[in-house]
Protein backbone atom coordinates (compact mmCIF):
# COMPACT_ATOMS: atom_id res chain seq x y z
CA UNK A 1 0.00 0.00 0.00
CA UNK A 2 3.08 2.24 -0.10
CA UNK A 3 2.15 3.11 -3.69
CA UNK A 4 -1.15 4.46 -2.43
CA UNK A 5 0.63 6.50 0.23
CA UNK A 6 2.92 7.93 -2.44
CA UNK A 7 -0.10 8.75 -4.60
CA UNK A 8 -1.82 10.57 -1.72
CA UNK A 9 1.34 12.57 -0.98
CA UNK A 10 1.58 13.52 -4.64
CA UNK A 11 -2.07 14.38 -5.36
CA UNK A 12 -3.37 15.66 -2.04
CA UNK A 13 -0.51 16.36 0.36
CA UNK A 14 -2.68 18.77 2.36
CA UNK A 15 -5.62 16.36 2.66
CA UNK A 16 -8.83 15.87 0.69
CA UNK A 17 -11.98 17.94 0.51
CA UNK A 18 -15.08 16.91 2.44
CA UNK A 19 -18.63 17.79 1.40
CA UNK A 20 -22.07 17.11 2.79
CA UNK A 21 -24.42 15.00 0.70
CA UNK A 22 -26.75 17.98 0.53
CA UNK A 23 -24.03 20.05 -1.16
CA UNK A 24 -23.06 17.61 -3.90
CA UNK A 25 -26.23 15.72 -4.81
CA UNK A 26 -29.95 15.15 -4.37
CA UNK A 27 -32.18 12.48 -2.86
CA UNK A 28 -35.17 10.97 -4.65
CA UNK A 29 -37.99 8.64 -3.67
CA UNK A 30 -38.92 5.19 -4.88
CA UNK A 31 -42.15 4.03 -6.50
CA UNK A 32 -45.37 5.86 -5.63
CA UNK A 33 -49.04 5.01 -6.10
CA UNK A 34 -48.51 1.29 -6.55
CA UNK A 35 -50.84 -1.49 -5.41
CA UNK A 36 -50.09 -5.13 -4.61
CA UNK A 37 -51.35 -6.28 -8.01
CA UNK A 38 -48.86 -3.97 -9.75
CA UNK A 39 -46.10 -6.31 -8.60
CA UNK A 40 -47.65 -9.33 -10.36
CA UNK A 41 -46.62 -9.96 -13.97
CA UNK A 42 -44.87 -6.59 -14.17
CA UNK A 43 -43.12 -5.28 -17.26
CA UNK A 44 -40.17 -3.48 -15.61
CA UNK A 45 -37.42 -4.35 -13.13
CA UNK A 46 -37.67 -2.89 -9.66
CA UNK A 47 -34.99 -2.90 -6.99
CA UNK A 48 -36.31 -4.60 -3.87
CA UNK A 49 -35.57 -3.75 -0.25
CA UNK A 50 -33.66 -7.01 0.18
CA UNK A 51 -31.62 -6.35 -2.96
CA UNK A 52 -30.37 -3.11 -1.41
CA UNK A 53 -30.01 -4.46 2.12
CA UNK A 54 -28.02 -7.55 1.14
CA UNK A 55 -25.71 -6.19 -1.57
CA UNK A 56 -23.17 -3.39 -1.70
CA UNK A 57 -23.71 -3.51 -5.48
CA UNK A 58 -27.27 -3.58 -6.84
CA UNK A 59 -28.08 -6.90 -8.49
CA UNK A 60 -29.94 -6.20 -11.74
CA UNK A 61 -30.20 -9.87 -12.76
CA UNK A 62 -33.42 -10.38 -10.79
CA UNK A 63 -36.99 -11.50 -11.35
CA UNK A 64 -38.55 -8.65 -9.34
CA UNK A 65 -41.01 -6.87 -11.63
CA UNK A 66 -43.49 -4.01 -11.41
CA UNK A 67 -46.17 -2.84 -13.83
CA UNK A 68 -45.30 0.59 -15.30
CA UNK A 69 -47.63 2.26 -17.79
CA UNK A 70 -46.28 4.04 -20.89
CA UNK A 71 -46.90 7.60 -19.68
CA UNK A 72 -46.28 6.98 -16.00
CA UNK A 73 -43.84 9.31 -14.24
CA UNK A 74 -41.62 7.51 -11.75
CA UNK A 75 -38.02 7.99 -10.68
CA UNK A 76 -35.54 5.55 -12.22
CA UNK A 77 -32.17 4.39 -10.91
CA UNK A 78 -29.18 5.47 -12.96
CA UNK A 79 -25.53 4.40 -13.13
CA UNK A 80 -23.64 5.64 -10.08
CA UNK A 81 -26.76 6.20 -7.94
CA UNK A 82 -26.60 5.14 -4.29
CA UNK A 83 -29.70 3.47 -2.88
CA UNK A 84 -30.48 3.41 0.85
CA UNK A 85 -32.94 1.33 2.84
CA UNK A 86 -35.34 3.76 4.47
CA UNK A 87 -36.29 1.86 7.62
CA UNK A 88 -35.51 -1.12 9.80
CA UNK A 89 -36.28 -2.64 13.18
CA UNK A 90 -32.98 -1.40 14.62
CA UNK A 91 -31.02 1.80 13.90
CA UNK A 92 -27.90 -0.25 13.16
CA UNK A 93 -29.61 -1.74 10.09
CA UNK A 94 -31.05 1.55 8.79
CA UNK A 95 -29.71 3.28 5.71
CA UNK A 96 -27.87 0.27 4.30
CA UNK A 97 -26.42 1.29 0.94
CA UNK A 98 -26.15 -0.32 -2.47
CA UNK A 99 -24.69 1.23 -5.62
CA UNK A 100 -25.55 0.71 -9.27
CA UNK A 101 -22.09 -0.02 -10.67
CA UNK A 102 -23.17 -1.28 -14.11
CA UNK A 103 -24.52 0.57 -17.13
CA UNK A 104 -27.86 -0.79 -18.33
CA UNK A 105 -30.31 0.22 -21.00
CA UNK A 106 -33.18 -1.19 -18.97
CA UNK A 107 -35.11 1.19 -16.76
CA UNK A 108 -34.79 0.28 -13.10
CA UNK A 109 -37.44 1.33 -10.58
CA UNK A 110 -36.94 1.60 -6.86
CA UNK A 111 -38.79 0.00 -3.97
CA UNK A 112 -40.93 2.52 -2.05
CA UNK A 113 -39.26 1.59 1.25
CA UNK A 114 -35.92 2.74 -0.13
CA UNK A 115 -34.70 6.06 -1.48
CA UNK A 116 -32.02 7.05 -3.96
CA UNK A 117 -29.21 9.57 -4.06
CA UNK A 118 -27.60 11.04 -7.17
CA UNK A 119 -24.46 13.17 -7.39
CA UNK A 120 -24.78 16.48 -9.25
CA UNK A 121 -21.46 15.69 -10.95
CA UNK A 122 -21.39 11.97 -11.74
CA UNK A 123 -17.64 12.14 -12.49
CA UNK A 124 -16.87 13.05 -8.87
CA UNK A 125 -16.88 9.41 -7.70
CA UNK A 126 -16.26 5.98 -9.11
CA UNK A 127 -19.35 3.85 -8.32
CA UNK A 128 -17.01 1.01 -7.32
CA UNK A 129 -15.47 3.39 -4.77
CA UNK A 130 -18.78 4.47 -3.23
CA UNK A 131 -19.88 0.84 -2.78
CA UNK A 132 -17.05 0.57 -0.23
CA UNK A 133 -17.24 4.12 1.12
CA UNK A 134 -20.89 4.14 2.17
CA UNK A 135 -20.57 0.87 4.09
CA UNK A 136 -17.44 1.99 5.94
CA UNK A 137 -17.66 2.46 9.71
CA UNK A 138 -17.35 6.24 9.66
CA UNK A 139 -20.09 6.70 7.07
CA UNK A 140 -22.32 4.10 8.76
CA UNK A 141 -21.91 5.96 12.07
CA UNK A 142 -23.18 9.17 10.47
CA UNK A 143 -26.03 7.41 8.66
CA UNK A 144 -27.24 5.63 11.79
CA UNK A 145 -27.49 9.02 13.53
CA UNK A 146 -29.95 10.04 10.80
CA UNK A 147 -32.43 7.36 11.95
CA UNK A 148 -35.28 8.04 14.38
CA UNK A 149 -37.94 5.79 15.90
CA UNK A 150 -39.02 3.53 18.73
CA UNK A 151 -40.32 0.17 17.47
CA UNK A 152 -39.26 0.88 13.87
CA UNK A 153 -36.54 3.31 12.81
CA UNK A 154 -36.79 5.56 9.77
CA UNK A 155 -34.04 7.51 8.07
CA UNK A 156 -34.47 11.28 7.80
CA UNK A 157 -33.36 12.63 4.41
CA UNK A 158 -32.86 16.04 6.04
CA UNK A 159 -30.33 14.52 8.42
CA UNK A 160 -28.82 12.41 5.65
CA UNK A 161 -28.10 15.64 3.77
CA UNK A 162 -25.68 16.58 6.58
CA UNK A 163 -23.59 13.40 6.22
CA UNK A 164 -20.05 14.44 5.26
CA UNK A 165 -18.01 12.43 2.75
CA UNK A 166 -14.39 12.66 1.58
CA UNK A 167 -13.82 13.36 -2.12
CA UNK A 168 -10.34 12.05 -3.01
CA UNK A 169 -8.95 12.32 -6.57
CA UNK A 170 -10.18 9.67 -9.01
CA UNK A 171 -6.69 8.12 -9.27
CA UNK A 172 -6.72 7.47 -5.52
CA UNK A 173 -10.26 6.11 -5.65
CA UNK A 174 -9.23 3.71 -8.40
CA UNK A 175 -6.25 2.44 -6.41
CA UNK A 176 -8.35 1.88 -3.28
CA UNK A 177 -10.97 0.02 -5.31
CA UNK A 178 -8.26 -2.29 -6.68
CA UNK A 179 -7.00 -3.10 -3.17
CA UNK A 180 -10.40 -3.61 -1.55
CA UNK A 181 -11.88 -5.59 -4.45
CA UNK A 182 -9.06 -8.11 -4.07
CA UNK A 183 -10.18 -8.71 -0.48
CA UNK A 184 -13.82 -9.12 -1.43
CA UNK A 185 -13.01 -11.50 -4.28
CA UNK A 186 -11.20 -13.84 -1.89
CA UNK A 187 -14.14 -13.71 0.51
CA UNK A 188 -16.57 -14.36 -2.34
CA UNK A 189 -14.69 -17.54 -3.35
CA UNK A 190 -14.88 -18.93 0.18
CA UNK A 191 -18.52 -17.90 0.51
CA UNK A 192 -19.34 -19.68 -2.75
CA UNK A 193 -17.80 -22.88 -1.39
CA UNK A 194 -19.76 -22.60 1.85
CA UNK A 195 -22.93 -21.91 -0.15
CA UNK A 196 -22.34 -25.11 -2.13
CA UNK A 197 -22.09 -27.05 1.14
CA UNK A 198 -25.36 -25.53 2.35
CA UNK A 199 -27.09 -26.29 -0.93
CA UNK A 200 -25.99 -29.91 -0.57
CA UNK A 201 -27.57 -30.00 2.89
CA UNK A 202 -30.76 -28.31 1.72
CA UNK A 203 -31.14 -30.72 -1.19
CA UNK A 204 -30.81 -33.70 1.14
CA UNK A 205 -33.21 -32.19 3.70
CA UNK A 206 -35.80 -31.28 1.06
CA UNK A 207 -35.53 -34.72 -0.51
CA UNK A 208 -36.31 -36.35 2.83
CA UNK A 209 -39.21 -33.99 3.49
CA UNK A 210 -40.72 -34.50 0.04
CA UNK A 211 -40.91 -38.27 0.62
CA UNK A 212 -39.93 -38.72 -3.01
CA UNK A 213 -38.02 -41.90 -2.15
CA UNK A 214 -40.96 -43.36 -0.23
CA UNK A 215 -43.41 -45.67 -1.95
CA UNK A 216 -46.05 -44.38 0.41
CA UNK A 217 -45.21 -40.77 -0.35
CA UNK A 218 -48.56 -40.16 -1.99
CA UNK A 219 -50.28 -41.28 1.21
CA UNK A 220 -48.57 -38.70 3.42
CA UNK A 221 -51.15 -36.01 4.22
CA UNK A 222 -50.33 -32.33 3.66
CA UNK A 223 -51.67 -30.26 6.55
CA UNK A 224 -51.71 -26.58 7.36
CA UNK A 225 -49.09 -25.59 9.90
CA UNK A 226 -51.80 -24.29 12.23
CA UNK A 227 -53.12 -27.85 12.70
CA UNK A 228 -50.02 -28.87 14.70
CA UNK A 229 -49.60 -25.59 16.60
CA UNK A 230 -50.88 -25.69 20.17
CA UNK A 231 -50.48 -21.94 20.75
CA UNK A 232 -49.07 -19.04 18.77
CA UNK A 233 -48.38 -15.41 19.51
CA UNK A 234 -46.31 -12.43 18.52
CA UNK A 235 -44.35 -10.36 20.99
CA UNK A 236 -43.89 -6.65 21.54
CA UNK A 237 -41.30 -3.92 21.94
CA UNK A 238 -41.55 -2.11 25.28
CA UNK A 239 -41.27 1.66 24.98
CA UNK A 240 -37.61 2.41 24.43
CA UNK A 241 -37.60 5.58 26.52
CA UNK A 242 -38.77 3.80 29.66
CA UNK A 243 -35.70 2.70 31.63
CA UNK A 244 -37.91 0.55 33.90
CA UNK A 245 -38.43 -1.78 30.94
CA UNK A 246 -34.76 -2.31 30.13
CA UNK A 247 -32.38 -1.24 32.88
CA UNK A 248 -30.88 -4.27 34.69
CA UNK A 249 -33.26 -6.53 32.75
CA UNK A 250 -32.54 -10.26 32.85
CA UNK A 251 -35.37 -11.65 30.70
CA UNK A 252 -34.13 -12.78 27.25
CA UNK A 253 -35.79 -10.75 24.49
CA UNK A 254 -35.47 -12.29 21.02
CA UNK A 255 -35.44 -9.97 17.99
CA UNK A 256 -35.62 -10.88 14.32
CA UNK A 257 -31.86 -10.49 13.88
CA UNK A 258 -31.52 -13.46 16.27
CA UNK A 259 -33.69 -15.60 13.97
CA UNK A 260 -31.40 -17.09 11.32
CA UNK A 261 -32.14 -20.82 10.84
CA UNK A 262 -30.59 -21.64 14.18
CA UNK A 263 -31.11 -22.80 17.73
CA UNK A 264 -31.15 -19.81 20.07
CA UNK A 265 -29.32 -20.47 23.33
CA UNK A 266 -28.45 -16.87 24.18
CA UNK A 267 -29.31 -13.33 23.12
CA UNK A 268 -27.81 -9.90 23.68
CA UNK A 269 -31.07 -8.07 24.47
CA UNK A 270 -32.94 -8.23 27.76
CA UNK A 271 -36.03 -6.67 29.35
CA UNK A 272 -37.39 -6.47 32.90
CA UNK A 273 -40.28 -8.10 34.76
CA UNK A 274 -41.95 -4.69 34.69
CA UNK A 275 -41.95 -4.80 30.88
CA UNK A 276 -43.65 -8.19 30.90
CA UNK A 277 -46.28 -7.01 33.39
CA UNK A 278 -47.16 -3.72 31.70
CA UNK A 279 -46.73 -4.33 27.96
CA UNK A 280 -47.87 -6.86 25.34
CA UNK A 281 -44.65 -8.87 25.71
CA UNK A 282 -45.35 -12.56 26.37
CA UNK A 283 -43.26 -15.40 27.73
CA UNK A 284 -42.80 -18.34 25.37
CA UNK A 285 -41.63 -21.80 26.45
CA UNK A 286 -38.55 -23.56 25.17
CA UNK A 287 -38.63 -25.24 21.75
CA UNK A 288 -41.05 -22.94 19.98
CA UNK A 289 -40.65 -22.61 16.21
CA UNK A 290 -40.10 -18.89 15.61
CA UNK A 291 -40.60 -17.28 12.21
CA UNK A 292 -39.54 -13.69 11.44
CA UNK A 293 -42.45 -11.83 9.84
CA UNK A 294 -41.07 -8.41 9.00
CA UNK A 295 -38.50 -6.71 6.80
CA UNK A 296 -35.19 -8.18 5.71
CA UNK A 297 -35.48 -11.20 8.03
CA UNK A 298 -39.01 -12.24 7.01
CA UNK A 299 -39.28 -15.97 6.38
CA UNK A 300 -36.28 -17.00 8.43
CA UNK A 301 -36.92 -19.33 11.36
CA UNK A 302 -35.31 -20.61 14.53
CA UNK A 303 -35.96 -22.66 17.67
CA UNK A 304 -35.54 -21.08 21.10
CA UNK A 305 -33.69 -23.39 23.47
CA UNK A 306 -34.32 -21.03 26.37
CA UNK A 307 -37.52 -19.64 27.87
CA UNK A 308 -37.76 -16.14 26.47
CA UNK A 309 -39.80 -13.24 25.10
CA UNK A 310 -39.75 -11.74 21.59
CA UNK A 311 -40.48 -8.53 19.74
CA UNK A 312 -43.62 -8.07 17.62
CA UNK A 313 -41.83 -9.07 14.42
CA UNK A 314 -41.63 -12.74 15.48
CA UNK A 315 -44.38 -15.34 15.18
CA UNK A 316 -43.86 -17.85 17.99
CA UNK A 317 -45.43 -21.29 17.59
CA UNK A 318 -45.66 -23.83 20.40
CA UNK A 319 -45.95 -27.22 18.70
CA UNK A 320 -48.42 -29.88 19.86
CA UNK A 321 -45.97 -32.73 20.40
CA UNK A 322 -48.75 -35.31 20.26
CA UNK A 323 -49.12 -34.41 16.60
CA UNK A 324 -45.63 -33.35 15.53
CA UNK A 325 -42.07 -33.05 16.77
CA UNK A 326 -40.92 -29.44 17.03
CA UNK A 327 -37.63 -30.36 15.32
CA UNK A 328 -39.54 -31.87 12.42
CA UNK A 329 -41.76 -28.79 12.09
CA UNK A 330 -38.68 -26.54 12.23
CA UNK A 331 -37.05 -28.45 9.38
CA UNK A 332 -40.29 -28.30 7.36
CA UNK A 333 -40.64 -24.56 7.86
CA UNK A 334 -36.97 -24.03 6.97
CA UNK A 335 -37.55 -25.98 3.76
CA UNK A 336 -40.50 -23.67 2.95
CA UNK A 337 -38.39 -20.50 3.08
CA UNK A 338 -38.68 -19.73 -0.64
CA UNK A 339 -42.42 -20.36 -0.47
CA UNK A 340 -42.75 -17.95 2.46
CA UNK A 341 -40.64 -15.31 0.71
CA UNK A 342 -42.97 -15.55 -2.28
CA UNK A 343 -45.88 -14.73 0.04
CA UNK A 344 -44.35 -11.47 1.29
CA UNK A 345 -46.63 -8.50 0.95
CA UNK A 346 -45.99 -4.81 0.39
CA UNK A 347 -42.98 -3.12 -1.10
CA UNK A 348 -40.83 -3.82 1.95
CA UNK A 349 -41.86 -7.46 2.04
CA UNK A 350 -43.68 -8.55 5.21
CA UNK A 351 -45.46 -11.72 6.28
CA UNK A 352 -48.24 -12.18 8.81
CA UNK A 353 -49.47 -14.96 11.07
CA UNK A 354 -52.16 -16.13 8.64
CA UNK A 355 -49.77 -16.48 5.71
CA UNK A 356 -47.40 -18.58 7.81
CA UNK A 357 -49.99 -20.73 9.58
CA UNK A 358 -51.73 -21.67 6.34
CA UNK A 359 -48.47 -23.02 4.89
CA UNK A 360 -48.81 -26.75 4.28
CA UNK A 361 -46.30 -29.35 5.44
CA UNK A 362 -46.25 -33.17 5.09
CA UNK A 363 -47.40 -34.93 8.24
CA UNK A 364 -46.25 -38.57 8.57
CA UNK A 365 -46.55 -40.54 11.84
CA UNK A 366 -44.41 -39.41 14.78
CA UNK A 367 -42.12 -42.44 14.35
CA UNK A 368 -41.35 -41.40 10.77
CA UNK A 369 -40.81 -37.80 11.83
CA UNK A 370 -38.25 -38.99 14.40
CA UNK A 371 -36.40 -41.01 11.76
CA UNK A 372 -36.27 -37.98 9.44
CA UNK A 373 -35.07 -35.67 12.20
CA UNK A 374 -32.30 -38.12 13.14
CA UNK A 375 -31.16 -38.39 9.51
CA UNK A 376 -31.11 -34.61 8.99
CA UNK A 377 -29.33 -34.06 12.31
CA UNK A 378 -26.66 -36.61 11.39
CA UNK A 379 -26.14 -35.17 7.92
CA UNK A 380 -26.07 -31.64 9.35
CA UNK A 381 -23.40 -32.65 11.87
CA UNK A 382 -21.30 -34.20 9.08
CA UNK A 383 -21.71 -31.11 6.94
CA UNK A 384 -20.72 -28.82 9.80
CA UNK A 385 -17.57 -30.88 10.32
CA UNK A 386 -16.70 -30.59 6.63
CA UNK A 387 -17.42 -26.87 6.54
CA UNK A 388 -16.28 -25.97 10.06
CA UNK A 389 -13.19 -24.14 8.85
CA UNK A 390 -14.95 -22.12 6.17
CA UNK A 391 -17.12 -19.83 8.34
CA UNK A 392 -14.13 -18.99 10.53
CA UNK A 393 -11.96 -18.25 7.50
CA UNK A 394 -14.70 -16.14 5.90
CA UNK A 395 -15.12 -14.20 9.15
CA UNK A 396 -11.36 -13.61 9.30
CA UNK A 397 -11.28 -12.42 5.68
CA UNK A 398 -14.24 -10.11 6.30
CA UNK A 399 -12.59 -8.69 9.39
CA UNK A 400 -9.40 -8.12 7.42
CA UNK A 401 -11.35 -6.40 4.63
CA UNK A 402 -13.20 -4.13 7.08
CA UNK A 403 -9.95 -3.18 8.80
CA UNK A 404 -8.27 -2.12 5.57
CA UNK A 405 -11.47 -0.55 4.19
CA UNK A 406 -11.84 1.73 7.19
CA UNK A 407 -8.12 2.48 7.24
CA UNK A 408 -7.94 3.30 3.52
CA UNK A 409 -11.12 5.38 3.58
CA UNK A 410 -9.92 7.62 6.40
CA UNK A 411 -8.50 10.82 4.96
CA UNK A 412 -7.03 13.97 6.42
CA UNK A 413 -9.43 16.79 5.72
CA UNK A 414 -8.09 19.64 3.61
Buried (B, 14 or more C-beta within 10 A) or exposed (E): EEEBEEBBEEEBEEEBBEBBBBEBBEBBBBBEEBEEEBBEEBEBBBBBBBBBBEBBBBBBEBEBBBBBEEEEEBBBBBBBBBBBBBBBBBBEBBBBBBBBBEEEEEEBBBBBBBBBBBBEEEEBBBBBBBBBBBBBEBBBEBBBBBBEBEEBBBBBBEBBBBBBBBBBBBEBBBBBBEBBBEBBEBBBEBBEEBEEBEEBBEEBBBEBBEBEEBEEEEEBEEBEBBBBBEEBBBBBBBBEEBEBBBEEBEBBBBBBBBBEEEEBEEBEBBBBEBBBEBBEBBBBEEBBBBBBBBBBBBBBBBBBBBEBBBBBBBBBBBBBEEBBBBBBBBBBBBBBBEEBBEBBEBBBBBBBBEBBBEBBBBBBEBEBBBBBBEEBEEBBEEBEEEBEEBEEBBEEBBEEBBEBBBEBBEBEEE
